[in-house]
Amino acid sequence: MSSAKDPRVRLGHILENIDGILAHTEGLTFDAILADFLLIRATERALQIISEAAKELPAELRDQEATVPWQKIISLGNFLRHEYYRINESDIQSILDVHLPALRPAVLRMMERLGE
């Protein structure tokens, strides 16, 4: 079994959570997502996992996808954990609509380079 510290495992965690968020929010308006307490909390938790997994990726691997805003992704987890009361709904909407769909192909390319 692969170690949880293996970058391939971390990339798998990122991909699993991107896909989970996108699958459960597809076809919903952002207002509908916000109105569903469990869905928005699950989305926030999945974003925390993405953030933590990204933080644990080796810098040289992240550097191969230089257009991905890795530092913002990493910072998001701390923000969601420690400054949850300052969450801006439009930022979450942008993450769901723009940033996650853009991150997914980068993660797939990284996995391919690592032989996944």
C-alpha positions in Angstrom: 0.0 0.0 0.0 1.3 3.5 -0.8 2.3 5.8 1.9 -0.1 8.8 2.6 3.0 11.0 2.0 3.5 9.7 -1.5 2.8 12.5 -3.9 0.6 10.2 -6.0 -1.6 9.5 -3.0 -1.8 13.3 -2.2 -2.7 14.0 -5.9 -5.4 11.3 -5.6 -6.8 13.0 -2.6 -6.9 16.3 -4.4 -8.6 14.7 -7.5 -11.1 12.8 -5.3 -12.2 15.9 -3.5 -12.4 18.0 -6.7 -14.5 15.3 -8.3 -16.7 15.0 -5.2 -17.4 18.7 -5.0 -18.1 19.1 -8.7 -20.4 16.0 -8.8 -22.4 17.1 -5.8 -22.8 20.8 -6.9 -23.3 20.2 -10.7 -26.5 21.7 -11.9 -27.1 23.6 -8.7 -27.2 27.3 -8.4 -24.8 28.8 -5.9 -27.8 29.9 -3.8 -29.0 26.3 -3.6 -25.5 25.2 -2.5 -25.5 27.9 0.2 -29.0 26.9 1.3 -27.9 23.3 1.9 -26.0 23.3 5.2 -24.5 19.9 4.8 -23.4 20.5 1.2 -21.7 23.8 1.9 -19.9 22.3 5.0 -18.9 19.2 3.0 -17.6 21.5 0.3 -15.6 23.5 2.8 -14.1 20.3 4.3 -13.2 19.0 0.8 -11.5 22.3 0.1 -9.5 21.9 3.3 -8.4 18.4 2.2 -7.3 19.8 -1.2 -5.4 22.5 0.6 -3.6 20.2 3.0 -2.8 17.7 0.2 -1.4 20.5 -1.9 0.7 21.7 0.9 2.3 18.3 1.2 3.3 18.0 -2.4 7.0 18.5 -3.1 7.7 22.0 -4.3 9.5 20.7 -7.4 6.3 18.9 -8.4 4.1 21.9 -7.8 6.6 24.0 -9.8 5.9 21.8 -12.9 2.4 23.4 -12.9 3.5 26.9 -12.4 0.2 28.5 -13.5 -1.7 26.9 -10.6 -1.9 29.3 -7.7 -0.5 26.8 -5.2 0.1 29.3 -2.4 -3.5 30.5 -2.5 -4.7 26.9 -2.4 -2.5 26.1 0.6 -3.6 29.3 2.3 -7.3 28.5 1.8 -7.2 25.7 4.2 -5.9 27.8 7.0 -8.4 30.5 6.2 -11.3 28.0 6.3 -10.1 26.5 9.6 -9.1 29.7 11.5 -11.0 32.6 9.8 -14.2 30.8 8.8 -16.2 33.8 10.0 -14.6 35.9 7.2 -15.5 33.6 4.3 -16.6 35.6 1.3 -19.4 33.7 -0.5 -18.2 35.1 -3.9 -14.8 33.6 -3.3 -16.3 30.2 -2.7 -18.4 30.6 -5.8 -15.3 31.5 -7.9 -13.5 28.4 -6.5 -16.4 26.2 -7.5 -17.0 27.7 -10.9 -13.5 28.6 -12.1 -10.6 27.3 -10.0 -11.6 23.7 -9.3 -12.4 23.0 -13.0 -9.0 24.5 -13.9 -7.1 22.6 -11.2 -8.4 19.2 -12.2 -6.4 18.9 -15.5 -3.2 20.1 -13.8 -3.6 17.4 -11.2 -4.2 14.8 -14.0 -1.0 15.9 -15.8 1.0 15.7 -12.6 -0.4 12.2 -11.9 0.5 11.2 -15.5 4.1 12.4 -15.0 4.3 10.3 -11.9 3.0 7.3 -13.6 -0.5 7.1 -12.3 
